Amino acid sequence: MTQKKTFKGIKITSENKCGFCDGAKCCAYITEQLETPRSMHDFDHLLWQISHENIRIYKDDEGWYLLVERTCLHLQKDGRCGIYDERPHVCRQHSNDYCEFDAPAEEGFDLYFHDFDQLTTYCKKRFKGWGKRFVKFEKEYE
């Protein structure tokens, strides 16, 4: 995608875009694809995960993801990679043709859960017997 943005008269392109990004957004989180949650057990497990600091959960057109908001240890103060020549393959695959600089990733999410309460509200709507799940779980494990 060709950039049409400018900053102080400088055309922003894929080649120079990272220099304009405030806080190296692509280096401030990791994601891991999850198996699609279907059961109350699956969603209860997601509640455990999202109960931890800096954990978010989202669903987009490719599936469900765990999002961990943690900055890369190799990110330097100037926003550049401190291990650029030795960076992992996943970093090398990253393209900034269209990235968080252009639009927040959240715009592409079908579902986004920022915290325990948001996910709990969703679970209560999705499962009629959500409030009685622990009784059901006990019977399943007898």
C-alpha positions as CSV (number, residue, x, y, z in Angstrom):
1,M,0.0,0.0,0.0
2,T,1.5,3.4,-1.0
3,Q,1.7,5.9,1.8
4,K,0.2,9.4,1.1
5,K,1.0,10.7,4.5
6,T,3.5,13.5,5.1
7,F,5.2,14.9,8.2
8,K,6.7,18.4,8.1
9,G,6.7,18.2,4.3
10,I,8.5,14.8,4.2
11,K,6.6,12.1,2.3
12,I,6.3,9.0,4.6
13,T,7.0,5.7,2.8
14,S,7.6,2.1,3.9
15,E,11.3,2.8,3.8
16,N,11.2,5.7,6.2
17,K,8.0,5.1,8.2
18,C,9.5,3.5,11.2
19,G,11.4,6.7,11.9
20,F,8.1,8.5,12.4
21,C,6.4,5.9,14.6
22,D,6.0,7.1,18.1
23,G,7.1,4.3,20.5
24,A,7.7,1.5,17.9
25,K,4.2,0.2,18.2
26,C,5.0,-3.1,16.5
27,C,7.6,-3.8,19.1
28,A,5.4,-3.2,22.1
29,Y,3.4,-6.5,22.1
30,I,3.4,-10.1,21.0
31,T,0.4,-12.2,19.9
32,E,-0.1,-15.9,20.0
33,Q,-2.9,-17.6,18.1
34,L,-5.3,-19.6,20.3
35,E,-7.5,-22.6,19.5
36,T,-11.0,-21.3,18.9
37,P,-12.7,-21.3,22.3
38,R,-16.1,-23.1,22.2
39,S,-17.0,-24.4,25.7
40,M,-17.4,-22.9,29.1
41,H,-14.1,-24.6,30.0
42,D,-12.4,-22.8,27.2
43,F,-13.7,-19.4,28.1
44,D,-13.0,-20.0,31.8
45,H,-9.4,-20.6,30.8
46,L,-9.4,-17.3,28.9
47,L,-10.6,-15.6,32.0
48,W,-7.6,-17.0,33.9
49,Q,-5.3,-15.7,31.2
50,I,-6.8,-12.2,31.0
51,S,-6.6,-11.9,34.8
52,H,-2.8,-11.4,34.4
53,E,-1.2,-8.0,33.9
54,N,-0.9,-6.7,30.3
55,I,-2.9,-9.5,28.8
56,R,-5.7,-8.9,26.2
57,I,-7.7,-11.2,24.0
58,Y,-9.0,-10.6,20.6
59,K,-10.7,-12.2,17.6
60,D,-10.2,-11.2,14.0
61,D,-10.9,-12.8,10.7
62,E,-8.0,-15.2,11.2
63,G,-9.0,-16.5,14.6
64,W,-8.6,-15.9,18.4
65,Y,-5.4,-14.4,19.9
66,L,-3.7,-13.8,23.2
67,L,-2.1,-10.3,23.1
68,V,0.7,-9.6,25.6
69,E,1.5,-5.9,25.9
70,R,5.2,-5.9,26.7
71,T,7.9,-4.0,24.9
72,C,10.8,-5.9,23.2
73,L,13.9,-5.9,25.4
74,H,16.0,-5.0,22.3
75,L,14.2,-1.8,21.5
76,Q,16.5,1.1,21.9
77,K,15.5,4.6,23.2
78,D,15.6,6.0,19.6
79,G,13.0,3.3,18.5
80,R,15.5,1.2,16.6
81,C,16.2,-2.5,17.0
82,G,19.3,-3.2,19.1
83,I,19.8,-6.6,17.4
84,Y,18.6,-5.7,13.9
85,D,21.2,-7.9,12.1
86,E,20.4,-10.9,14.4
87,R,16.7,-10.3,14.9
88,P,14.4,-13.4,14.9
89,H,12.7,-14.5,11.7
90,V,9.2,-13.3,12.9
91,C,10.6,-9.8,13.1
92,R,12.2,-10.1,9.6
93,Q,8.8,-11.2,8.2
94,H,7.1,-8.1,9.6
95,S,6.0,-5.6,6.9
96,N,5.2,-2.0,7.6
97,D,3.4,-1.5,4.3
98,Y,0.3,-1.1,6.4
99,C,0.8,-1.3,10.1
100,E,-0.2,0.2,13.5
101,F,1.3,3.5,12.3
102,D,-1.4,3.7,9.7
103,A,-4.4,2.6,11.8
104,P,-4.8,1.0,15.2
105,A,-4.8,-2.8,15.1
106,E,-8.1,-2.8,17.1
107,E,-9.9,-1.5,14.0
108,G,-9.6,-5.0,12.5
109,F,-10.8,-6.9,15.6
110,D,-14.2,-8.6,15.6
111,L,-14.0,-8.9,19.4
112,Y,-11.6,-7.3,21.8
113,F,-11.4,-8.0,25.5
114,H,-9.3,-5.6,27.6
115,D,-10.0,-7.1,31.0
116,F,-11.7,-9.8,33.1
117,D,-15.0,-7.8,33.4
118,Q,-15.4,-7.4,29.6
119,L,-14.8,-11.1,28.9
120,T,-17.1,-12.1,31.8
121,T,-19.9,-9.9,30.3
122,Y,-19.4,-11.6,27.0
123,C,-19.5,-15.1,28.6
124,K,-22.7,-14.4,30.4
125,K,-24.4,-13.4,27.1
126,R,-22.9,-16.4,25.2
127,F,-23.7,-19.1,27.8
128,K,-27.1,-19.2,29.5
129,G,-25.7,-21.3,32.4
130,W,-22.5,-19.3,32.9
131,G,-23.2,-18.5,36.5
132,K,-23.6,-22.2,37.3
133,R,-20.5,-23.5,35.4
134,F,-18.6,-24.5,38.6
135,V,-21.3,-26.9,39.6
136,K,-21.2,-28.3,36.0
137,F,-17.4,-28.6,36.1
138,E,-17.5,-30.5,39.5
139,K,-20.0,-33.0,38.0
140,E,-17.8,-33.5,35.0
141,Y,-14.7,-34.3,37.1
142,E,-16.4,-36.7,39.5
